[in-house]
Structures are given as structure tokens and as C-alpha cells.
Amino acid sequence: MGKACSKIWNCCKKEVSSAAIQTSEHVSSIEHSSSSVAPLLNTQEVSDSLSIARTVTPCKATPASTREHHYHEDYLNYPILLDEKTIKYCQMSKVMVILKGLPGSGKSFIARRIQQLYPAAVMCSADSFFMHDGVYKFDRDKLKEAHKSCQQKALDAAQSSCNVIVIDNTNVQNWEAKYYLNLTKKYHYTPLILEPQTPWAMDPKELAERNSHGVPEAVIEQKVRSYEPVLPLYYWWFLNEVDSKKISMIARQWLERALQVQNFFQDFAETTKLSTLEEMLNYHSRNTQQGGYNVLHATASVTRRGKVQHDLEYIQNPAVRKSLGKCFDLLIVGYVVTPRTFGARLKLGTSELELWGMDDNEIELENTSLPSENHTADKCPAECLDNSRDNLEIDSDRKYNCAQEMNIGTSSHCDTVNILSSKLTSDRFYPTSGKGSRAHITLGCAPNIHAKATGFDLIKVVSLEQRIKESEKSEDSEVSNLKVQAYSISEGTLKTYGDGIWVIYPEKEMTVSSMFSAFY
């Protein structure tokens, strides 16, 4: 282990808590593989980063006679169990909780608490296959069949659009969760990987004493060494599938209003080589990429599975860890339209800024054009994993749907999407600057353009806005030469800054609920 990882290891060992809970898991999930899918991390990555994401602290064994008295809530500190707003959001959305932990670490105790709070949640576990009339009868020869049964149950639940699905397997190596992560992409679920918070979660001796299936210490010790940490590619604020549809529809309505302005129509037609309103409305699409999510999202940070020190620090950030699976309201303050992107710009609050890990002044150096060949999630840059919104089909009979279609001018739509009176007043045309000003939701891109280009287009807009704002305080000949023109549209203002850059400034802001989680 290198010096850098040794430093991280020592740092992680300081993150210790106390108490105990009893749990019930089975070693079968970690002794054998149930899938032939390639692992998310290679051996070297796991070796170099194992200490990054897990706290490994020797734990003093608790006498068996007193262990049961140590059941308390200290190690159930997850937003999906404690935060009222998040709980309500989960009941209205689709979330797949993938548990990950060694036998005896407290994983199944978390699963039971989730089921208590969400009675309709579907619990999927390979161990259930071996339960017969309330008695656990393990058969090693049927282990693969057990995992296939678990996968089928998860698939059936996803196809039925169950709100909460829980995968209660050990998932010691990351490839074991790959099947379930693919389900979240295909069926529009927000993925949420949770690990036990118990201090003995990586202590072989204590785990051997606590697990109920008699997994020996030697076996657990081996699995502790092979345990792969959770190292995401990106952290996102995920919108649920219904709100993704609604936000896309509202944005399209704004674009249609803007296209009623003759100068915008002519400029857009010239840059896109299109001639009809319908063609222009459909010009920006969510370029389909293999392995992508159909739901809308806002990127909080690009972490590249912790391959760079800065990314590792973000993954270890206590604020990030405690916010996983928490509901956040995102504030949409306008829309940016350019020849290559169409995005909703966000104004982040204090809580969201605490999770912000993007560079708001990043210079666009790399090519933002999509190569013609297909890409996988590992090859595709940060935000090119979006799919066409045409593929996002919504079942209008789902319980979490708002029954009526939305019009821009209404005061509110449902609990997760709301129109508010603007609080920007004099700063209405300079809604964001500084930290978090790059925050956005990509609504669509021109053919063969990466979604990450949306952020670069927004950076340019913010820069232009700030130059104009500063020019109001002093004479600036360069700024005065900018071709800034404003047009009044229904319930908003449309401005152009030249070079095909157009910005829509609504009179009212809009909030949309989201869940903070990670893309793997």
C-alpha cells in the first residue's frame, strides 16, 4: 500500500462510533458468485482504495449475555429512515436500496427497519430461497439458483413499478450488485447503496460472533481482505421519472414561447439549419448512450471511482456520506438555449452547496462532440449518459403521479414540483454567480454533443451576465459592444447575448424534489 493510501487508511480508522446490534445474514452471498458480469473495480483499484470507503477498527467483543441489550438507533442514521421529507419522497418515487456488508455487520437489521417503515417495500434476498416453513436450510448446490431467484424477484418488482425495492445480499464485491444497478437504469429507479455504520463492520472476530449462520472467523477474515469499497463515478441529484417528464414538458413550453419571437426563430433556424417549429422543438434530445439513466439529474460531482486524490476526498466527505439517499429541493431559475445544448439552470441553497464538487470556472479544453461509435458507461465522459426523453414512458395510473398535466402559470402542481414567486427581484437577470453557478439539469443536446457541454455553455452565460452587471457600475466599452437584446414573452423575458446564446428568465422560480445519490 502506497504512502497516500496509508495516510487515508489511518485517517479512516479514526472514524469510530460505539454500540452494538444483532443481525442475521448468510455467508453464501459472499463465498460464491452468482453472475458472470465483469467487476466494477479491478483488483488493483480495490487494493489501493479499500481503506478509503470503509472504517476498519478493532472492536472489543461484547459478551453474548449482554449483546442483545445493545440494540439502539445509533447505527440507523440514514435519511430514508429518519428524514420525514425523504420518507415521503420515497413513497412517491421509485428507489432501489442495495445493501452491502459482511455477515453480522447489521445489514439485515437495516433491511428489517426499512420494511417496517415502508410496508409495501419488496425485500429481495438470496437467503430467502433457503427458508422452508420458517426454518433456514442452506444447500450449497442451489446457491446459484438462490441468487437467480433473488434477481427474478427484483425484476418482477421493478417491472411492477414498486416504490421501494431492497436488495439484502452481502454484495462484498461490486460486480455482485451490477445486475441490480442495471435494473435501476432500465426501470427508472434511483440507486442507493447503503453499508452498515457499525464499528465492527470490518472486524472478523466480532462479525464471527454476531452472524447467525455460523460463518467462521477465518472465512470472514478472508472476505474482509477482498471487500471492495463503494467508489462511484459521479454523484447526482436524481429526479424521479414523473418529475423528469414534467420538467421536460415545462421546458418545452418555455422553448415554444421563445420561438414565437421572430429574431430567436430566425437565429435558431440559421444555426441549426432547421425550418419548422416542430423540428426546432425536437432538435435538442437526450443522446442515447449504453448504460445511461433516462431520468433527469443534476451533477454534484465527478469522482471517477476515486482515482484522483480530490475525488477521494469528496467520497470521504462526511457531508456527502450523511446525505446519501436524502431528498433535496432544487430551484430552477431559468433556461439556457444554445446551438448545442438546452438546459435548466439551478440556484443551489446552502445544503446543496455543501455537496457541490464541480469547478464553476472550468475551461472547456476537451472536445464535447460524441464520437460516432457506441460507448459504455466507463468510456463515456461525465454527463453523456443521458437517454432520449422519448424513451421515458410514464404510467399515468401510478399512485405517485399528479393527475393533471401542468401549465406554466399555475401556482403549484404537486408536492414534488412547485412554481414560486421569484425572490430575485433586482438580480433577476443575474440569478447565479460564484460557487454553484454551473449547476444545471441537461434537458437535451444537439446531435453528437456530450451533455457536459451544457455546463460549459452555462459558465459562459454566467460570465457574460456578470460582465454586464459590473458594467452598470463603470463604463466598459467591451461590454457595451455586446449584442444584448431583450424580448418580452409570456411570464418571462428572453435575452440574447450573441453567438447563438439565448437565456429565458421566468418571472417565477420552480422547485423540484430530488434524491442525492451516486452513479456507479
C-alpha positions as CSV (number, residue, x, y, z in Angstrom):
1,M,0.0,0.0,0.0
2,G,1.4,3.4,-1.0
3,K,2.0,6.3,1.3
4,A,-1.1,8.1,0.1
5,C,-3.3,5.2,0.8
6,S,-1.6,4.6,4.1
7,K,-2.5,8.1,5.1
8,I,-6.1,7.6,4.1
9,W,-6.2,4.3,6.0
10,N,-5.0,6.0,9.2
11,C,-7.5,8.8,8.7
12,C,-10.4,6.4,8.2
13,K,-9.5,4.4,11.3
14,K,-10.3,7.5,13.4
15,E,-13.9,7.4,12.3
16,V,-15.2,5.2,15.1
17,S,-18.5,5.0,16.8
18,S,-19.8,2.8,19.6
19,A,-22.8,0.4,20.4
20,A,-24.0,-2.9,19.0
21,I,-26.9,-4.5,17.2
22,Q,-27.5,-8.1,16.3
23,T,-28.1,-9.2,12.7
24,S,-28.8,-12.2,10.6
25,E,-27.0,-12.8,7.3
26,H,-25.6,-15.8,5.4
27,V,-22.1,-16.4,4.1
28,S,-23.4,-17.8,0.8
29,S,-23.7,-14.4,-0.7
30,I,-20.0,-13.7,-0.3
31,E,-18.5,-17.1,-0.8
32,H,-19.7,-17.6,-4.4
33,S,-20.6,-15.5,-7.4
34,S,-24.0,-15.6,-9.0
35,S,-23.2,-13.6,-12.1
36,S,-20.7,-13.5,-14.9
37,V,-20.8,-9.8,-15.2
38,A,-17.4,-8.1,-15.2
39,P,-16.5,-6.4,-11.9
40,L,-16.9,-2.7,-11.5
41,L,-13.4,-2.3,-10.0
42,N,-10.3,-4.2,-10.8
43,T,-8.1,-5.9,-8.2
44,Q,-5.5,-3.1,-8.1
45,E,-8.2,-0.5,-7.6
46,V,-9.6,-2.4,-4.7
47,S,-6.2,-2.9,-3.1
48,D,-5.3,0.7,-3.4
49,S,-8.6,2.1,-2.1
50,L,-10.1,-0.5,0.3
51,S,-9.4,1.8,3.3
52,I,-10.9,4.8,1.6
53,A,-14.6,3.9,1.9
54,R,-14.7,1.6,4.9
55,T,-13.9,2.2,8.5
56,V,-11.7,-0.7,9.8
57,T,-11.4,-0.6,13.6
58,P,-10.7,-3.4,16.0
59,C,-13.8,-3.8,18.1
60,K,-13.9,-5.1,21.6
61,A,-16.2,-8.1,21.7
62,T,-19.4,-7.7,23.6
63,P,-20.4,-10.6,25.9
64,A,-23.1,-12.7,24.4
65,S,-25.2,-12.3,27.5
66,T,-25.4,-8.5,27.2
67,R,-25.2,-8.2,23.4
68,E,-29.0,-8.1,22.9
69,H,-29.2,-5.1,25.2
70,H,-27.2,-3.0,22.8
71,Y,-29.9,-2.7,20.1
72,H,-30.4,1.0,19.6
73,E,-30.8,3.5,16.8
74,D,-27.2,4.9,16.7
75,Y,-26.5,2.8,13.6
76,L,-29.7,3.5,11.7
77,N,-28.8,7.1,10.8
78,Y,-30.0,7.1,7.2
79,P,-32.2,9.8,5.7
80,I,-34.6,7.1,4.2
81,L,-35.3,6.0,7.8
82,L,-35.2,9.4,9.7
83,D,-35.9,12.3,7.4
84,E,-39.6,13.0,7.0
85,K,-39.3,14.7,3.7
86,T,-37.2,11.9,2.3
87,I,-39.6,9.2,3.5
88,K,-42.5,11.0,1.8
89,Y,-40.4,11.3,-1.4
90,C,-39.6,7.6,-1.4
91,Q,-43.2,6.8,-1.1
92,M,-44.0,8.8,-4.2
93,S,-40.9,7.8,-6.3
94,K,-39.0,4.7,-7.2
95,V,-35.9,3.8,-5.1
96,M,-33.8,0.7,-5.1
97,V,-31.8,0.2,-1.9
98,I,-28.8,-2.1,-2.4
99,L,-27.4,-3.2,0.9
100,K,-23.7,-4.1,1.1
101,G,-22.0,-5.6,4.2
102,L,-20.4,-8.7,5.7
103,P,-22.3,-11.2,7.8
104,G,-23.0,-9.9,11.2
105,S,-22.4,-6.3,10.3
106,G,-26.0,-5.1,10.7
107,K,-27.1,-5.2,7.1
108,S,-30.3,-7.3,7.5
109,F,-31.2,-5.2,10.6
110,I,-31.3,-2.2,8.3
111,A,-33.5,-4.2,5.8
112,R,-36.0,-5.0,8.5
113,R,-36.2,-1.4,9.6
114,I,-36.8,-0.3,6.0
115,Q,-39.6,-2.8,5.7
116,Q,-41.2,-1.6,9.0
117,L,-41.2,2.0,7.7
118,Y,-42.2,1.0,4.1
119,P,-44.6,-1.9,4.5
120,A,-45.1,-2.2,0.7
121,A,-41.4,-2.5,0.1
122,V,-40.3,-5.6,-1.8
123,M,-37.4,-7.4,0.0
124,C,-35.1,-9.4,-2.2
125,S,-32.6,-11.8,-0.6
126,A,-30.8,-14.9,-1.7
127,D,-31.2,-16.2,1.9
128,S,-35.0,-16.3,1.5
129,F,-34.6,-19.1,-1.0
130,F,-33.4,-21.4,1.7
131,M,-36.2,-20.7,4.2
132,H,-38.7,-23.5,4.4
133,D,-41.6,-23.3,6.9
134,G,-39.6,-20.8,8.9
135,V,-36.5,-22.9,9.0
136,Y,-33.3,-22.0,7.3
137,K,-31.9,-24.9,5.3
138,F,-28.9,-24.0,3.2
139,D,-27.9,-26.1,0.2
140,R,-24.6,-25.1,-1.4
141,D,-25.5,-26.8,-4.7
142,K,-28.5,-24.5,-5.0
143,L,-26.7,-21.2,-4.3
144,K,-26.7,-20.1,-7.9
145,E,-30.4,-20.9,-8.1
146,A,-31.0,-18.8,-5.0
147,H,-29.4,-15.7,-6.5
148,K,-31.3,-16.2,-9.7
149,S,-34.5,-16.3,-7.7
150,C,-33.5,-13.1,-5.9
151,Q,-32.8,-11.4,-9.2
152,Q,-36.1,-12.5,-10.6
153,K,-38.0,-11.2,-7.6
154,A,-36.2,-7.8,-8.1
155,L,-37.0,-7.8,-11.8
156,D,-40.7,-8.5,-11.1
157,A,-40.9,-5.7,-8.6
158,A,-39.2,-3.3,-10.9
159,Q,-41.5,-4.2,-13.8
160,S,-44.4,-3.6,-11.5
161,S,-43.0,-0.2,-10.5
162,C,-42.9,-0.9,-6.8
163,N,-41.9,2.3,-5.0
164,V,-39.2,0.7,-2.8
165,I,-37.1,-2.4,-3.5
166,V,-34.5,-3.6,-1.1
167,I,-31.6,-6.0,-2.1
168,D,-30.5,-7.7,1.1
169,N,-27.4,-9.5,-0.1
170,T,-23.8,-9.1,1.1
171,N,-22.5,-7.7,-2.3
172,V,-18.9,-7.9,-1.0
173,Q,-17.5,-7.5,-4.5
174,N,-19.0,-4.7,-6.5
175,W,-19.8,-6.9,-9.6
176,E,-22.4,-8.7,-7.4
177,A,-24.6,-5.5,-7.4
178,K,-24.2,-4.9,-11.1
179,Y,-27.4,-6.8,-12.1
180,Y,-29.5,-4.6,-9.7
181,L,-27.8,-1.4,-10.8
182,N,-28.7,-2.2,-14.4
183,L,-32.3,-2.7,-13.3
184,T,-32.3,0.8,-11.8
185,K,-31.3,2.2,-15.2
186,K,-33.8,0.3,-17.2
187,Y,-36.8,0.8,-15.0
188,H,-36.0,4.4,-13.8
189,Y,-35.1,3.8,-10.2
190,T,-32.8,5.9,-8.1
191,P,-30.0,3.6,-6.9
192,L,-28.9,3.8,-3.3
193,I,-26.1,1.6,-1.9
194,L,-26.1,1.5,1.9
195,E,-23.4,0.0,4.2
196,P,-23.8,-0.7,7.9
197,Q,-22.4,2.0,10.2
198,T,-21.5,-0.4,13.0
199,P,-17.9,-0.1,14.2
200,W,-17.4,-3.8,14.0
201,A,-18.5,-3.9,10.3
202,M,-14.9,-5.0,9.3
203,D,-13.8,-6.7,12.5
204,P,-13.6,-10.5,11.7
205,K,-13.7,-11.7,15.3
206,E,-16.8,-9.7,16.2
207,L,-18.5,-10.5,13.0
208,A,-17.9,-14.2,13.5
209,E,-19.6,-14.0,16.9
210,R,-22.5,-11.9,15.7
211,N,-23.6,-13.6,12.5
212,S,-26.4,-16.1,13.0
213,H,-25.3,-18.7,10.3
214,G,-22.1,-19.7,11.9
215,V,-19.7,-18.2,9.4
216,P,-16.2,-18.9,10.9
217,E,-13.8,-16.1,11.6
218,A,-11.3,-17.4,9.1
219,V,-13.8,-17.1,6.2
220,I,-14.8,-13.6,7.3
221,E,-11.2,-12.5,7.6
222,Q,-10.7,-13.5,4.0
223,K,-13.7,-11.6,2.9
224,V,-12.6,-8.5,4.8
225,R,-9.4,-8.6,2.7
226,S,-11.4,-8.9,-0.5
227,Y,-14.1,-6.4,0.4
228,E,-14.5,-3.8,-2.4
229,P,-15.4,-0.3,-1.3
230,V,-18.1,1.7,-2.9
231,L,-16.4,4.1,-5.3
232,P,-18.9,5.9,-7.6
233,L,-18.3,7.5,-11.0
234,Y,-20.5,10.5,-10.2
235,Y,-22.8,12.0,-7.6
236,W,-26.1,13.3,-8.8
237,W,-29.3,14.8,-7.6
238,F,-31.8,12.3,-9.2
239,L,-35.2,13.4,-10.3
240,N,-37.8,10.7,-10.3
241,E,-39.4,9.6,-13.6
242,V,-42.6,11.5,-13.2
243,D,-40.9,14.8,-12.4
244,S,-38.4,14.2,-15.2
245,K,-41.4,14.1,-17.6
246,K,-42.9,17.2,-16.0
247,I,-39.8,19.3,-16.1
248,S,-39.1,18.3,-19.7
249,M,-42.6,19.3,-20.6
250,I,-42.4,22.7,-18.9
251,A,-39.1,23.4,-20.5
252,R,-40.5,22.6,-23.9
253,Q,-43.4,25.0,-23.3
254,W,-40.8,27.7,-22.5
255,L,-38.9,27.0,-25.7
256,E,-42.1,27.1,-27.7
257,R,-42.9,30.5,-26.2
258,A,-39.4,31.7,-27.0
259,L,-39.7,30.6,-30.6
260,Q,-42.6,32.9,-31.0
261,V,-40.0,35.7,-31.0
262,Q,-39.1,36.2,-34.6
263,N,-35.4,37.1,-34.0
264,F,-34.9,34.0,-31.9
265,F,-36.7,31.8,-34.5
266,Q,-34.5,33.2,-37.3
267,D,-31.3,32.9,-35.3
268,F,-32.1,29.3,-34.2
269,A,-33.1,28.4,-37.8
270,E,-29.8,29.7,-39.1
271,T,-27.6,27.9,-36.6
272,T,-29.5,24.6,-36.7
273,K,-30.4,24.6,-40.4
274,L,-34.0,23.8,-39.5
275,S,-37.1,25.5,-40.8
276,T,-40.2,24.4,-38.9
277,L,-41.3,24.9,-35.3
278,E,-41.7,21.2,-34.7
279,E,-38.1,20.5,-35.9
280,M,-36.7,23.1,-33.6
281,L,-38.7,21.9,-30.6
282,N,-37.2,18.4,-31.1
283,Y,-33.7,19.5,-32.1
284,H,-32.2,19.0,-28.6
285,S,-32.6,15.5,-27.4
286,R,-31.1,13.3,-24.7
287,N,-28.5,11.5,-26.7
288,T,-28.9,7.8,-26.0
289,Q,-25.8,6.1,-24.6
290,Q,-25.4,2.5,-23.4
291,G,-25.6,2.3,-19.6
292,G,-27.3,5.6,-19.1
293,Y,-30.2,6.8,-17.0
294,N,-33.4,8.0,-18.6
295,V,-34.4,10.2,-15.6
296,L,-33.2,13.8,-15.4
297,H,-30.4,14.7,-12.9
298,A,-28.1,17.4,-11.8
299,T,-24.4,16.5,-11.3
300,A,-23.0,17.4,-7.9
301,S,-19.5,15.9,-8.5
302,V,-17.5,13.8,-10.9
303,T,-15.5,11.3,-8.8
304,R,-14.1,8.8,-11.3
305,R,-14.2,6.0,-8.8
306,G,-11.7,7.8,-6.6
307,K,-8.7,7.6,-9.0
308,V,-7.6,11.2,-8.1
309,Q,-6.9,12.5,-4.5
310,H,-9.5,15.3,-4.9
311,D,-12.1,12.7,-5.8
312,L,-11.3,10.5,-2.9
313,E,-11.7,13.5,-0.5
314,Y,-15.2,14.1,-1.9
315,I,-16.2,10.5,-1.5
316,Q,-14.9,10.6,2.2
317,N,-16.6,13.9,2.9
318,P,-18.8,13.4,6.0
319,A,-21.4,15.7,4.5
320,V,-21.6,13.6,1.4
321,R,-21.8,10.3,3.3
322,K,-24.6,11.5,5.6
323,S,-26.6,13.0,2.7
324,L,-26.7,9.8,0.6
325,G,-30.3,9.0,-0.1
326,K,-31.6,12.4,1.2
327,C,-34.3,14.4,-0.5
328,F,-33.3,17.9,-1.7
329,D,-35.4,20.6,-3.4
330,L,-33.7,22.0,-6.5
331,L,-34.5,25.6,-7.5
332,I,-34.9,26.2,-11.3
333,V,-34.4,29.8,-12.1
334,G,-34.2,29.8,-15.9
335,Y,-33.2,28.1,-19.1
336,V,-30.2,28.4,-21.4
337,V,-30.6,27.6,-25.2
338,T,-27.6,27.4,-27.5
339,P,-27.0,25.7,-30.8
340,R,-25.6,22.7,-29.0
341,T,-27.5,22.5,-25.6
342,F,-30.7,23.2,-23.8
343,G,-30.5,23.3,-20.0
344,A,-32.4,24.3,-16.9
345,R,-30.1,26.4,-14.6
346,L,-30.2,25.9,-10.9
347,K,-29.7,28.1,-7.9
348,L,-28.3,26.0,-5.1
349,G,-29.1,26.5,-1.5
350,T,-26.8,26.2,1.5
351,S,-27.4,22.4,1.8
352,E,-26.8,21.7,-1.8
353,L,-23.6,23.9,-1.9
354,E,-22.2,21.8,0.9
355,L,-22.3,18.9,-1.6
356,W,-21.1,20.8,-4.6
357,G,-17.9,19.4,-6.1
358,M,-17.7,20.9,-9.6
359,D,-15.4,23.6,-10.9
360,D,-17.5,26.7,-11.7
361,N,-14.7,28.3,-13.7
362,E,-13.5,25.2,-15.6
363,I,-12.1,26.0,-19.1
364,E,-13.5,23.9,-21.9
365,L,-10.4,22.2,-23.3
366,E,-11.6,18.8,-24.5
367,N,-13.9,18.0,-27.4
368,T,-17.5,17.9,-26.4
369,S,-18.6,16.1,-29.6
370,L,-19.8,12.5,-29.3
371,P,-17.8,10.0,-31.5
372,S,-20.0,8.1,-33.8
373,E,-19.4,4.6,-32.3
374,N,-21.3,3.4,-29.2
375,H,-19.9,3.9,-25.8
376,T,-20.1,2.1,-22.4
377,A,-20.5,3.9,-19.1
378,D,-16.8,3.5,-18.4
379,K,-15.7,5.1,-21.6
380,C,-18.3,7.8,-21.8
381,P,-17.4,11.2,-20.2
382,A,-19.2,12.5,-17.1
383,E,-22.5,13.6,-18.4
384,C,-23.0,11.8,-21.7
385,L,-25.0,9.0,-20.1
386,D,-28.4,10.5,-20.8
387,N,-31.1,8.8,-22.9
388,S,-33.8,10.2,-25.1
389,R,-36.8,11.5,-23.2
390,D,-38.9,9.8,-25.7
391,N,-37.9,6.6,-24.0
392,L,-39.1,7.8,-20.7
393,E,-42.6,6.4,-20.6
394,I,-44.8,7.2,-17.6
395,D,-47.8,5.1,-16.4
396,S,-50.5,7.6,-15.7
397,D,-52.1,5.2,-13.3
398,R,-49.2,5.2,-10.9
399,K,-50.1,6.3,-7.4
400,Y,-47.3,8.9,-7.2
401,N,-48.4,10.7,-10.4
402,C,-50.1,14.1,-10.3
403,A,-53.3,13.6,-12.2
404,Q,-53.4,16.7,-14.3
405,E,-51.0,18.0,-16.9
406,M,-49.3,21.2,-15.8
407,N,-49.4,24.7,-17.2
408,I,-46.5,27.1,-16.6
409,G,-48.7,29.7,-15.0
410,T,-50.3,27.6,-12.2
411,S,-49.2,28.3,-8.6
412,S,-48.3,24.7,-7.8
413,H,-48.5,21.2,-9.4
414,C,-47.9,18.6,-6.7
415,D,-45.6,18.1,-3.7
416,T,-42.5,17.5,-5.8
417,V,-42.9,20.2,-8.4
418,N,-43.9,23.7,-7.4
419,I,-44.0,27.2,-9.0
420,L,-42.9,30.0,-6.7
421,S,-42.9,33.8,-6.9
422,S,-39.4,34.9,-7.8
423,K,-37.2,36.1,-4.9
424,L,-34.5,37.6,-7.1
425,T,-36.2,41.0,-7.7
426,S,-33.4,43.3,-8.9
427,D,-31.0,40.4,-9.6
428,R,-33.5,38.6,-11.7
429,F,-31.2,38.8,-14.8
430,Y,-28.1,37.7,-12.7
431,P,-29.6,34.8,-10.8
432,T,-26.4,32.9,-10.1
433,S,-22.7,33.6,-9.7
434,G,-19.7,32.1,-7.8
435,K,-19.9,28.7,-6.2
436,G,-22.6,26.5,-7.7
437,S,-23.4,28.8,-10.6
438,R,-22.6,25.9,-13.0
439,A,-25.4,23.8,-11.5
440,H,-27.9,22.7,-14.1
441,I,-30.1,19.9,-15.5
442,T,-29.4,18.9,-19.1
443,L,-32.7,18.8,-20.9
444,G,-31.2,18.0,-24.3
445,C,-28.3,18.3,-26.7
446,A,-27.7,18.7,-30.4
447,P,-26.9,15.6,-32.3
448,N,-23.5,14.1,-31.3
449,I,-22.9,16.6,-28.4
450,H,-22.0,15.5,-24.9
451,A,-24.4,16.6,-22.2
452,K,-21.4,18.0,-20.3
453,A,-21.4,20.9,-22.8
454,T,-24.5,22.2,-21.1
455,G,-22.3,23.2,-18.1
456,F,-19.8,24.9,-20.2
457,D,-22.5,26.9,-22.0
458,L,-23.9,28.0,-18.6
459,I,-20.4,29.0,-17.4
460,K,-20.2,31.3,-20.4
461,V,-23.7,32.8,-19.7
462,V,-22.8,33.5,-16.1
463,S,-19.6,35.2,-17.2
464,L,-21.5,37.4,-19.6
465,E,-24.1,38.3,-17.1
466,Q,-21.5,39.3,-14.5
467,R,-19.6,41.4,-17.1
468,I,-22.9,43.3,-17.8
469,K,-23.7,43.7,-14.1
470,E,-20.2,45.1,-13.4
471,S,-20.5,47.4,-16.5
472,E,-23.6,49.1,-14.8
473,K,-21.2,50.4,-12.2
474,S,-18.5,51.6,-14.6
475,E,-18.2,52.4,-18.3
476,D,-16.9,49.3,-20.1
477,S,-16.5,49.7,-23.9
478,E,-16.1,46.0,-24.4
479,V,-19.4,45.2,-22.6
480,S,-21.2,47.9,-24.4
481,N,-20.3,46.2,-27.7
482,L,-22.0,43.0,-26.6
483,K,-25.1,42.4,-28.7
484,V,-27.5,42.0,-25.8
485,Q,-31.2,42.2,-26.7
486,A,-34.2,41.6,-24.5
487,Y,-37.7,40.4,-25.6
488,S,-40.8,40.1,-23.5
489,I,-42.5,36.7,-23.6
490,S,-45.5,35.5,-21.6
491,E,-44.5,35.3,-17.9
492,G,-40.8,35.9,-18.6
493,T,-38.1,37.6,-20.6
494,L,-35.9,36.3,-23.4
495,K,-32.4,37.7,-23.8
496,T,-29.7,37.0,-26.4
497,Y,-26.0,37.5,-25.8
498,G,-24.9,36.9,-29.3
499,D,-23.2,33.8,-30.8
500,G,-26.5,31.9,-30.7
501,I,-26.7,32.2,-26.9
502,W,-30.2,32.8,-25.6
503,V,-31.4,32.8,-22.0
504,I,-35.0,32.6,-20.7
505,Y,-35.7,34.4,-17.4
506,P,-39.0,33.3,-15.9
507,E,-40.9,35.7,-13.6
508,K,-41.4,32.8,-11.3
509,E,-39.0,30.2,-10.0
510,M,-39.8,26.5,-9.8
511,T,-38.7,23.8,-7.3
512,V,-38.4,20.1,-8.0
513,S,-37.6,17.4,-5.5
514,S,-34.6,15.1,-6.0
515,M,-32.6,12.4,-4.2
516,F,-28.9,12.8,-3.7
517,S,-27.2,9.5,-4.6
518,A,-24.5,8.2,-6.9
519,F,-24.0,6.7,-10.4
520,Y,-21.8,3.6,-10.4
